[in-house]
């Protein structure tokens, strides 16, 4: 009898957990961030990335804004990719505005850690490009901006950290994050 009661309690808790996950809805920020996008992210993962991004929604919840500034040119885009081909999505979030200086952009990259939670592994000003060279299981990244030299970042197992600067044009094959994401989304069912 005790085993039956334990089994029933276990079954009930599993059903409750499944119902909670099924009935979870996307937050307004996550809905806007991932609108019209093919991704494997669960509702909970979309909500978590939106929360981690700390993006602010306008009062009418129809656009993102920087602090209380109503910059009409401010744009936010999310780009799911699978840079290391492991079946787990990495998410780039790119913010575009004059607020970010001459580079005009802020980039954050989210990667799942060993526990399966998304973490910010890169947060910098500039436009990201994905290189063919690998380090720590992920491609190196170039963060483009003004100037004659651009920084290269390497993944160290936990974060992308500065590796070196290179002269503009010295790397011939840099994959655009937006284009890489479009190609990836074409494979998502």
Z-matrix of the N, CA and C atoms (Angstrom, degrees):
N
C 1 1.449
C 2 1.536 1 110.95
N 3 1.347 2 116.03 1 -40.71
C 4 1.450 3 120.92 2 -179.88
C 5 1.529 4 110.95 3 -62.13
N 6 1.347 5 116.69 4 -39.92
C 7 1.461 6 120.99 5 178.80
C 8 1.520 7 111.23 6 -64.70
N 9 1.322 8 116.82 7 -38.68
C 10 1.470 9 120.79 8 179.50
C 11 1.521 10 109.99 9 -65.53
N 12 1.330 11 117.18 10 -43.64
C 13 1.466 12 120.81 11 179.53
C 14 1.531 13 110.22 12 -63.04
N 15 1.335 14 117.30 13 -43.92
C 16 1.472 15 120.69 14 177.70
C 17 1.519 16 111.30 15 -62.51
N 18 1.323 17 116.72 16 -41.66
C 19 1.462 18 120.66 17 178.40
C 20 1.530 19 110.64 18 -62.87
N 21 1.334 20 116.67 19 -43.36
C 22 1.469 21 120.39 20 179.55
C 23 1.528 22 111.19 21 -64.83
N 24 1.334 23 116.75 22 -41.24
C 25 1.467 24 119.77 23 177.55
C 26 1.527 25 111.34 24 -63.77
N 27 1.322 26 116.69 25 -43.30
C 28 1.454 27 121.43 26 177.53
C 29 1.532 28 110.48 27 -61.20
N 30 1.319 29 117.18 28 -46.55
C 31 1.467 30 121.81 29 179.70
C 32 1.512 31 111.17 30 -61.26
N 33 1.328 32 116.56 31 -42.60
C 34 1.457 33 120.94 32 179.69
C 35 1.531 34 110.99 33 -63.97
N 36 1.334 35 117.63 34 -40.59
C 37 1.463 36 119.85 35 179.28
C 38 1.526 37 110.92 36 -67.26
N 39 1.324 38 117.41 37 -36.82
C 40 1.473 39 120.36 38 177.17
C 41 1.518 40 111.10 39 -65.48
N 42 1.318 41 117.02 40 -42.35
C 43 1.470 42 121.01 41 178.98
C 44 1.523 43 110.01 42 -64.57
N 45 1.336 44 117.42 43 -41.53
C 46 1.468 45 121.56 44 178.79
C 47 1.521 46 110.70 45 -62.06
N 48 1.332 47 116.86 46 -44.82
C 49 1.460 48 121.35 47 178.62
C 50 1.521 49 111.27 48 -63.00
N 51 1.319 50 117.45 49 -43.93
C 52 1.462 51 121.82 50 178.70
C 53 1.519 52 110.96 51 -62.55
N 54 1.329 53 117.39 52 -43.13
C 55 1.466 54 120.97 53 178.36
C 56 1.521 55 111.22 54 -64.11
N 57 1.328 56 117.23 55 -39.30
C 58 1.466 57 120.50 56 179.43
C 59 1.521 58 110.46 57 -63.52
N 60 1.343 59 116.76 58 -41.46
C 61 1.460 60 120.21 59 179.23
C 62 1.526 61 110.84 60 -69.36
N 63 1.333 62 117.03 61 -38.60
C 64 1.458 63 121.54 62 -179.04
C 65 1.522 64 111.09 63 -68.26
N 66 1.340 65 116.87 64 -38.41
C 67 1.462 66 120.98 65 -175.89
C 68 1.523 67 113.31 66 -86.55
N 69 1.331 68 117.43 67 -3.72
C 70 1.455 69 120.60 68 179.51
C 71 1.525 70 109.00 69 -64.80
N 72 1.307 71 115.84 70 138.01
C 73 1.455 72 118.35 71 178.41
C 74 1.517 73 109.98 72 -112.71
N 75 1.312 74 114.73 73 157.46
C 76 1.454 75 121.73 74 -179.85
C 77 1.523 76 108.77 75 -74.61
N 78 1.322 77 116.98 76 134.61
C 79 1.459 78 120.80 77 177.27
C 80 1.529 79 109.27 78 -66.84
N 81 1.336 80 117.58 79 158.82
C 82 1.471 81 118.87 80 177.73
C 83 1.533 82 113.12 81 -55.97
N 84 1.340 83 117.35 82 -40.29
C 85 1.473 84 119.86 83 179.73
C 86 1.524 85 110.80 84 -65.66
N 87 1.335 86 117.45 85 -43.50
C 88 1.468 87 120.79 86 179.30
C 89 1.528 88 110.61 87 -66.21
N 90 1.328 89 117.16 88 -39.16
C 91 1.470 90 120.39 89 177.93
C 92 1.518 91 111.13 90 -59.61
N 93 1.327 92 116.02 91 -43.91
C 94 1.460 93 119.72 92 -179.58
C 95 1.533 94 110.81 93 -70.20
N 96 1.322 95 117.09 94 -41.81
C 97 1.460 96 121.70 95 -177.10
C 98 1.527 97 112.16 96 -63.54
N 99 1.324 98 117.47 97 -38.69
C 100 1.465 99 121.69 98 -175.25
C 101 1.527 100 113.26 99 -108.22
N 102 1.322 101 117.69 100 18.40
C 103 1.461 102 123.14 101 -179.93
C 104 1.533 103 110.74 102 -60.69
N 105 1.340 104 115.73 103 135.71
C 106 1.473 105 123.19 104 176.96
C 107 1.530 106 112.69 105 55.19
N 108 1.319 107 116.78 106 39.34
C 109 1.452 108 120.98 107 -177.34
C 110 1.524 109 109.62 108 -126.88
N 111 1.330 110 115.92 109 136.85
C 112 1.457 111 120.75 110 174.05
C 113 1.518 112 108.05 111 -88.42
N 114 1.313 113 115.91 112 122.86
C 115 1.451 114 121.31 113 -178.18
C 116 1.516 115 109.28 114 -152.40
N 117 1.322 116 115.54 115 156.36
C 118 1.461 117 121.51 116 176.45
C 119 1.528 118 111.44 117 -91.44
N 120 1.326 119 117.18 118 -1.48
C 121 1.458 120 121.17 119 -176.78
C 122 1.521 121 111.52 120 -62.22
N 123 1.312 122 115.75 121 139.58
C 124 1.465 123 120.89 122 173.63
C 125 1.527 124 108.23 123 -77.02
N 126 1.311 125 116.60 124 167.96
C 127 1.461 126 121.19 125 176.11
C 128 1.529 127 109.51 126 -58.33
N 129 1.323 128 116.91 127 -43.65
C 130 1.470 129 120.62 128 179.83
C 131 1.529 130 111.24 129 -61.77
N 132 1.333 131 117.81 130 -40.35
C 133 1.463 132 120.61 131 179.22
C 134 1.530 133 111.63 132 -67.87
N 135 1.324 134 116.77 133 -40.54
C 136 1.474 135 119.53 134 176.05
C 137 1.526 136 110.15 135 -60.12
N 138 1.323 137 116.03 136 -45.98
C 139 1.465 138 120.45 137 179.77
C 140 1.526 139 110.93 138 -62.40
N 141 1.331 140 117.15 139 -40.55
C 142 1.463 141 121.00 140 -179.10
C 143 1.532 142 111.04 141 -65.13
N 144 1.321 143 117.32 142 -43.89
C 145 1.468 144 120.11 143 179.32
C 146 1.524 145 110.30 144 -65.31
N 147 1.327 146 117.31 145 -41.26
C 148 1.467 147 119.83 146 177.41
C 149 1.528 148 110.18 147 -62.07
N 150 1.334 149 117.49 148 -40.24
C 151 1.461 150 121.05 149 178.68
C 152 1.533 151 110.80 150 -65.84
N 153 1.328 152 116.76 151 -45.40
C 154 1.471 153 120.95 152 179.95
C 155 1.529 154 111.97 153 -63.39
N 156 1.330 155 116.68 154 -32.20
C 157 1.468 156 120.92 155 -177.56
C 158 1.520 157 112.76 156 -69.49
N 159 1.321 158 116.48 157 -22.48
C 160 1.470 159 122.42 158 -179.97
C 161 1.529 160 112.03 159 57.22
N 162 1.327 161 116.59 160 28.77
C 163 1.457 162 120.45 161 177.20
C 164 1.526 163 109.27 162 -71.58
N 165 1.314 164 115.78 163 142.30
C 166 1.460 165 121.16 164 -179.55
C 167 1.520 166 110.23 165 -100.98
N 168 1.316 167 115.83 166 133.46
C 169 1.456 168 121.26 167 174.49
C 170 1.520 169 109.65 168 -92.65
N 171 1.322 170 115.94 169 147.01
C 172 1.459 171 120.15 170 174.03
C 173 1.528 172 108.41 171 -66.69
N 174 1.321 173 116.66 172 164.57
C 175 1.471 174 120.34 173 -178.34
C 176 1.528 175 111.92 174 -58.64
N 177 1.337 176 117.10 175 -34.46
C 178 1.468 177 119.67 176 179.58
C 179 1.534 178 111.97 177 -82.45
N 180 1.333 179 117.54 178 -1.61
C 181 1.473 180 124.97 179 177.31
C 182 1.540 181 112.87 180 58.66
N 183 1.349 182 115.23 181 31.59
C 184 1.461 183 119.69 182 -179.46
C 185 1.523 184 113.29 183 -108.91
N 186 1.344 185 117.09 184 -5.51
C 187 1.452 186 120.67 185 179.13
C 188 1.520 187 109.39 186 -159.92
N 189 1.328 188 114.42 187 162.59
C 190 1.456 189 120.08 188 173.98
C 191 1.519 190 108.31 189 -90.65
N 192 1.329 191 116.05 190 156.37
C 193 1.456 192 120.57 191 178.13
C 194 1.527 193 109.63 192 -142.19
N 195 1.334 194 116.08 193 158.56
C 196 1.463 195 121.99 194 176.45
C 197 1.514 196 107.07 195 -93.49
N 198 1.316 197 116.18 196 119.32
C 199 1.454 198 122.14 197 -177.80
C 200 1.525 199 108.30 198 45.00
N 201 1.299 200 119.38 199 -127.82
C 202 1.463 201 121.19 200 178.30
C 203 1.530 202 111.87 201 -98.24
N 204 1.338 203 115.67 202 4.01
C 205 1.459 204 121.61 203 -177.67
C 206 1.530 205 110.08 204 -74.83
N 207 1.285 206 116.25 205 135.39
C 208 1.457 207 121.26 206 178.70
C 209 1.528 208 110.05 207 -101.80
N 210 1.331 209 117.45 208 54.43
C 211 1.460 210 122.18 209 179.38
C 212 1.529 211 108.56 210 -62.37
N 213 1.331 212 118.88 211 111.97
C 214 1.465 213 120.52 212 -177.53
C 215 1.534 214 112.92 213 -68.23
N 216 1.324 215 117.36 214 -16.66
C 217 1.469 216 120.86 215 -179.92
C 218 1.527 217 113.21 216 -95.14
N 219 1.324 218 117.69 217 -0.55
C 220 1.466 219 121.84 218 -178.70
C 221 1.526 220 109.34 219 -69.88
N 222 1.336 221 115.10 220 127.20
C 223 1.465 222 121.01 221 178.69
C 224 1.525 223 109.14 222 -131.36
N 225 1.319 224 115.38 223 145.31
C 226 1.462 225 121.51 224 175.98
C 227 1.524 226 107.36 225 -127.91
N 228 1.327 227 115.85 226 131.79
C 229 1.466 228 121.12 227 178.92
C 230 1.517 229 109.40 228 -133.96
N 231 1.327 230 115.33 229 140.46
C 232 1.471 231 121.31 230 174.58
C 233 1.524 232 107.74 231 -108.70
N 234 1.328 233 115.18 232 141.96
C 235 1.457 234 120.94 233 -178.12
C 236 1.533 235 109.93 234 -132.87
N 237 1.344 236 117.53 235 102.37
C 238 1.468 237 118.65 236 173.85
C 239 1.526 238 110.13 237 -76.42
N 240 1.318 239 116.16 238 138.42
C 241 1.466 240 122.99 239 177.57
C 242 1.527 241 107.68 240 -143.31
N 243 1.307 242 116.34 241 169.09
C 244 1.469 243 121.35 242 170.18
C 245 1.520 244 105.99 243 -131.43
N 246 1.321 245 115.63 244 80.63
C 247 1.460 246 121.22 245 -171.85
C 248 1.520 247 113.75 246 -65.95
N 249 1.323 248 117.55 247 -31.18
C 250 1.468 249 119.77 248 -177.09
C 251 1.532 250 112.71 249 -107.48
N 252 1.327 251 116.13 250 9.50
C 253 1.478 252 122.66 251 173.55
C 254 1.532 253 112.76 252 56.58
N 255 1.347 254 116.96 253 40.16
C 256 1.458 255 120.47 254 178.67
C 257 1.526 256 112.93 255 -102.60
N 258 1.339 257 117.38 256 3.52
C 259 1.459 258 121.52 257 -179.86
C 260 1.521 259 113.95 258 85.86
N 261 1.332 260 117.96 259 -3.79
C 262 1.465 261 122.51 260 178.36
C 263 1.518 262 108.33 261 -107.29
N 264 1.310 263 115.54 262 129.93
C 265 1.454 264 119.87 263 -177.10
C 266 1.522 265 112.63 264 -75.91
N 267 1.315 266 114.06 265 139.02
C 268 1.457 267 121.69 266 165.87
C 269 1.531 268 105.06 267 -102.70
N 270 1.322 269 117.13 268 145.73
C 271 1.463 270 121.12 269 -176.04
C 272 1.524 271 109.81 270 -122.45
N 273 1.334 272 115.31 271 120.37
C 274 1.460 273 121.33 272 170.68
C 275 1.526 274 107.09 273 -93.11
N 276 1.316 275 116.87 274 136.85
C 277 1.465 276 121.68 275 169.25
C 278 1.512 277 106.22 276 -120.03
N 279 1.318 278 114.68 277 123.71
C 280 1.459 279 121.47 278 -178.01
C 281 1.525 280 108.49 279 -117.35
N 282 1.327 281 115.45 280 124.03
C 283 1.461 282 121.97 281 175.56
C 284 1.524 283 107.43 282 -106.56
N 285 1.326 284 116.96 283 131.96
C 286 1.455 285 121.45 284 179.37
C 287 1.521 286 110.11 285 -118.09
N 288 1.353 287 115.63 286 127.59
C 289 1.457 288 121.77 287 178.74
C 290 1.527 289 108.67 288 -174.56
N 291 1.324 290 116.54 289 153.11
C 292 1.449 291 121.37 290 172.62
C 293 1.525 292 111.20 291 -63.66
N 294 1.312 293 116.73 292 -16.41
C 295 1.458 294 123.36 293 177.26
C 296 1.530 295 110.94 294 -56.72
N 297 1.341 296 117.20 295 -26.36
C 298 1.465 297 122.11 296 -176.33
C 299 1.529 298 112.53 297 -94.66
N 300 1.300 299 117.40 298 24.33
C 301 1.461 300 121.91 299 174.47
C 302 1.510 301 113.15 300 73.85
N 303 1.336 302 116.37 301 -154.74
C 304 1.456 303 121.19 302 -175.47
C 305 1.526 304 112.47 303 -65.65
N 306 1.307 305 117.71 304 -29.54
C 307 1.471 306 120.16 305 177.96
C 308 1.520 307 110.17 306 -67.62
N 309 1.320 308 117.37 307 -32.37
C 310 1.459 309 122.05 308 177.46
C 311 1.519 310 114.98 309 70.40
N 312 1.334 311 117.70 310 10.87
C 313 1.465 312 119.82 311 -176.76
C 314 1.525 313 111.42 312 -149.61
N 315 1.306 314 114.91 313 151.12
C 316 1.461 315 124.16 314 173.21
C 317 1.523 316 106.28 315 -124.73
N 318 1.335 317 117.32 316 133.06
C 319 1.460 318 120.76 317 -179.28
C 320 1.525 319 109.88 318 -122.12
N 321 1.328 320 114.94 319 137.94
C 322 1.464 321 121.78 320 170.56
C 323 1.521 322 107.10 321 -128.34
N 324 1.328 323 114.87 322 143.82
C 325 1.457 324 120.58 323 177.68
C 326 1.514 325 108.22 324 -123.63
N 327 1.332 326 115.32 325 132.55
C 328 1.459 327 123.16 326 -179.55
C 329 1.527 328 108.69 327 -115.15
N 330 1.341 329 115.49 328 128.92
C 331 1.460 330 122.48 329 178.46
C 332 1.521 331 107.29 330 -131.96
N 333 1.335 332 116.44 331 144.40
C 334 1.467 333 120.96 332 176.26
C 335 1.521 334 110.05 333 -69.86
N 336 1.328 335 115.78 334 135.94
C 337 1.465 336 120.19 335 175.55
C 338 1.530 337 109.42 336 -88.16
N 339 1.316 338 117.27 337 -174.82
C 340 1.468 339 122.14 338 -176.91
C 341 1.525 340 112.56 339 -61.70
N 342 1.339 341 117.10 340 -26.87
C 343 1.466 342 120.28 341 179.99
C 344 1.528 343 112.34 342 -85.70
N 345 1.349 344 117.23 343 -2.86
C 346 1.461 345 120.64 344 179.30
C 347 1.517 346 114.38 345 89.82
N 348 1.331 347 117.51 346 9.02
C 349 1.468 348 121.95 347 178.74
C 350 1.523 349 109.28 348 -99.35
N 351 1.328 350 115.44 349 140.94
C 352 1.460 351 119.35 350 176.93
C 353 1.527 352 110.60 351 -74.06
N 354 1.331 353 115.50 352 138.40
C 355 1.454 354 123.05 353 178.57
C 356 1.527 355 109.12 354 -130.59
N 357 1.323 356 116.77 355 149.08
C 358 1.462 357 121.61 356 173.38
C 359 1.525 358 106.80 357 -76.98
N 360 1.335 359 116.09 358 119.07
C 361 1.468 360 120.25 359 -178.77
C 362 1.530 361 112.11 360 -112.46
N 363 1.323 362 116.64 361 -5.98
C 364 1.461 363 121.99 362 176.00
C 365 1.515 364 107.67 363 -153.46
N 366 1.325 365 116.21 364 133.92
C 367 1.462 366 122.20 365 177.55
C 368 1.529 367 105.88 366 -147.54
N 369 1.335 368 116.77 367 104.54
C 370 1.455 369 119.86 368 -174.17
C 371 1.523 370 110.04 369 -151.85
N 372 1.319 371 115.48 370 164.81
C 373 1.460 372 121.95 371 176.30
C 374 1.518 373 108.51 372 -91.88
N 375 1.335 374 116.61 373 128.55
C 376 1.454 375 121.68 374 178.53
C 377 1.517 376 111.55 375 139.66
N 378 1.317 377 114.69 376 -178.70
C 379 1.468 378 121.78 377 -177.82
C 380 1.524 379 108.67 378 -108.84
N 381 1.345 380 117.33 379 122.76
C 382 1.460 381 119.72 380 -175.01
C 383 1.526 382 113.22 381 -79.50
N 384 1.314 383 114.10 382 145.52
C 385 1.457 384 122.42 383 171.29
C 386 1.518 385 107.99 384 -133.56
N 387 1.324 386 117.05 385 142.06
C 388 1.458 387 122.33 386 -177.63
C 389 1.523 388 108.56 387 -98.22
N 390 1.340 389 116.01 388 125.95
C 391 1.462 390 121.70 389 -179.30
C 392 1.528 391 110.53 390 -94.82
N 393 1.316 392 116.41 391 164.03
C 394 1.468 393 121.59 392 179.39
C 395 1.529 394 111.77 393 -80.10
N 396 1.329 395 117.77 394 -21.23
C 397 1.464 396 121.26 395 -178.78
C 398 1.523 397 110.05 396 -77.18
N 399 1.338 398 115.81 397 142.91
C 400 1.463 399 121.84 398 -175.19
C 401 1.526 400 110.94 399 -112.57
N 402 1.331 401 115.31 400 152.91
C 403 1.470 402 122.88 401 173.12
C 404 1.523 403 107.35 402 -156.19
N 405 1.312 404 117.92 403 130.74
C 406 1.467 405 120.88 404 178.66
C 407 1.511 406 113.71 405 65.10
N 408 1.325 407 117.24 406 22.72
C 409 1.458 408 120.78 407 178.96
C 410 1.524 409 115.59 408 88.45
N 411 1.319 410 117.32 409 -1.03
C 412 1.464 411 122.16 410 179.60
C 413 1.521 412 109.78 411 -131.01
N 414 1.333 413 117.29 412 155.77
C 415 1.465 414 119.48 413 177.77
C 416 1.528 415 111.66 414 -67.04
N 417 1.306 416 115.48 415 151.40
C 418 1.452 417 119.66 416 171.10
C 419 1.529 418 107.77 417 -69.12
N 420 1.320 419 115.52 418 155.65
C 421 1.463 420 121.41 419 179.90
C 422 1.521 421 110.02 420 -123.26
N 423 1.318 422 115.23 421 141.15
C 424 1.462 423 121.15 422 170.07
C 425 1.519 424 106.28 423 -104.28
N 426 1.310 425 116.30 424 133.21
C 427 1.466 426 120.21 425 176.72
C 428 1.519 427 106.79 426 -109.33
N 429 1.322 428 115.84 427 100.45
C 430 1.455 429 121.54 428 -173.76
C 431 1.511 430 113.51 429 -78.71
N 432 1.310 431 113.90 430 149.39
C 433 1.454 432 121.52 431 177.76
C 434 1.515 433 109.31 432 -168.47
N 435 1.330 434 116.97 433 -168.11
C 436 1.461 435 119.77 434 179.85
C 437 1.528 436 110.95 435 -69.33
N 438 1.311 437 115.61 436 155.35
C 439 1.461 438 120.11 437 177.32
C 440 1.511 439 111.77 438 115.96
N 441 1.324 440 115.39 439 177.20
C 442 1.457 441 121.53 440 -177.26
C 443 1.520 442 112.74 441 -100.07
N 444 1.325 443 116.80 442 -5.98
C 445 1.456 444 121.94 443 176.86
C 446 1.523 445 108.71 444 -129.94
N 447 1.335 446 115.51 445 146.76
C 448 1.459 447 120.97 446 -178.71
C 449 1.524 448 109.34 447 -125.44
N 450 1.342 449 117.50 448 143.03
C 451 1.458 450 119.99 449 179.63
C 452 1.531 451 112.28 450 -79.46
N 453 1.321 452 114.20 451 144.88
C 454 1.460 453 122.36 452 173.93
C 455 1.528 454 106.81 453 -111.72
N 456 1.311 455 115.97 454 135.33
C 457 1.461 456 122.03 455 179.18
C 458 1.523 457 109.09 456 -115.56
N 459 1.338 458 115.11 457 144.05
C 460 1.463 459 122.18 458 177.49
C 461 1.521 460 109.45 459 -121.71
N 462 1.338 461 115.06 460 146.94
C 463 1.459 462 120.64 461 176.45
C 464 1.526 463 108.62 462 -84.30
N 465 1.331 464 116.74 463 127.99
C 466 1.467 465 120.67 464 -177.46
C 467 1.536 466 112.87 465 -103.32
N 468 1.325 467 116.88 466 13.77
C 469 1.457 468 121.22 467 -177.54
C 470 1.515 469 112.37 468 102.95
N 471 1.339 470 116.54 469 -19.68
C 472 1.464 471 121.27 470 178.37
C 473 1.518 472 112.79 471 -130.34
N 474 1.341 473 115.33 472 -37.24
C 475 1.467 474 120.50 473 -175.45
C 476 1.522 475 109.82 474 -145.94
N 477 1.313 476 114.93 475 161.50
C 478 1.463 477 120.18 476 167.68
C 479 1.523 478 106.61 477 -87.30
N 480 1.331 479 115.74 478 126.92
C 481 1.464 480 121.24 479 179.61
C 482 1.527 481 109.27 480 -125.82
N 483 1.316 482 114.88 481 156.55
C 484 1.465 483 120.85 482 179.54
C 485 1.525 484 109.52 483 -58.13
N 486 1.340 485 115.68 484 134.30
C 487 1.465 486 121.50 485 178.73
C 488 1.529 487 110.64 486 -111.50
N 489 1.337 488 116.07 487 -54.61
C 490 1.463 489 120.17 488 -179.53
C 491 1.521 490 109.22 489 -167.35
N 492 1.326 491 115.34 490 170.51
C 493 1.469 492 121.03 491 173.25
C 494 1.516 493 108.29 492 -106.40
N 495 1.332 494 115.15 493 146.21
C 496 1.463 495 120.27 494 177.09
C 497 1.526 496 108.77 495 -127.01
N 498 1.316 497 115.69 496 156.54
C 499 1.461 498 120.24 497 177.39
C 500 1.525 499 109.28 498 -73.58
N 501 1.326 500 115.21 499 143.71
C 502 1.469 501 120.49 500 176.23
C 503 1.515 502 110.32 501 -51.82
N 504 1.317 503 116.66 502 135.41
C 505 1.454 504 121.88 503 175.41
C 506 1.510 505 115.07 504 81.17
N 507 1.341 506 118.25 505 -0.53
C 508 1.467 507 119.11 506 -177.68
C 509 1.535 508 112.21 507 -79.09
N 510 1.315 509 117.81 508 -17.43
C 511 1.473 510 121.24 509 174.91
C 512 1.516 511 107.22 510 -106.96
N 513 1.307 512 115.99 511 122.79
C 514 1.469 513 120.94 512 -175.10
C 515 1.525 514 113.04 513 -83.22
N 516 1.341 515 117.37 514 -32.88
C 517 1.461 516 119.10 515 -175.87
C 518 1.528 517 110.32 516 -114.38
N 519 1.319 518 114.60 517 100.69
C 520 1.461 519 122.04 518 174.82
C 521 1.522 520 106.34 519 -122.19
N 522 1.334 521 115.90 520 122.20
C 523 1.466 522 120.27 521 -178.88
C 524 1.529 523 109.50 522 -86.78
N 525 1.307 524 115.27 523 128.94
C 526 1.452 525 122.94 524 177.43
C 527 1.538 526 108.80 525 -69.74
N 528 1.335 527 117.51 526 133.13
C 529 1.461 528 121.49 527 -177.88
C 530 1.529 529 111.65 528 -63.44
N 531 1.327 530 117.24 529 -41.85
C 532 1.465 531 120.12 530 -179.75
C 533 1.529 532 110.71 531 -62.51
N 534 1.321 533 116.88 532 -45.91
C 535 1.469 534 120.52 533 179.65
C 536 1.526 535 111.07 534 -66.52
N 537 1.330 536 117.16 535 -41.44
C 538 1.467 537 121.41 536 177.13
C 539 1.528 538 110.41 537 -59.34
N 540 1.331 539 116.43 538 -40.61
C 541 1.465 540 121.33 539 179.65
C 542 1.539 541 111.13 540 -67.09
N 543 1.324 542 116.63 541 -40.68
C 544 1.472 543 119.39 542 177.87
C 545 1.523 544 110.97 543 -61.79
N 546 1.321 545 116.20 544 -43.41
C 547 1.473 546 119.90 545 177.33
C 548 1.514 547 110.71 546 -62.88
N 549 1.333 548 117.20 547 -43.86
C 550 1.467 549 120.79 548 179.00
C 551 1.532 550 110.98 549 -62.39
N 552 1.348 551 117.02 550 -46.07
C 553 1.461 552 120.28 551 -177.78
C 554 1.525 553 111.49 552 -61.65
N 555 1.328 554 116.72 553 -27.10
C 556 1.468 555 120.25 554 176.43
C 557 1.521 556 112.84 555 -66.72
N 558 1.339 557 117.44 556 -16.25
C 559 1.461 558 121.26 557 178.78
C 560 1.518 559 113.01 558 -96.96
N 561 1.350 560 117.51 559 -10.79
C 562 1.472 561 121.74 560 -177.26
C 563 1.511 562 109.18 561 -81.68
N 564 1.318 563 114.98 562 129.55
C 565 1.484 564 120.00 563 179.53
C 566 1.494 565 111.74 564 -96.34
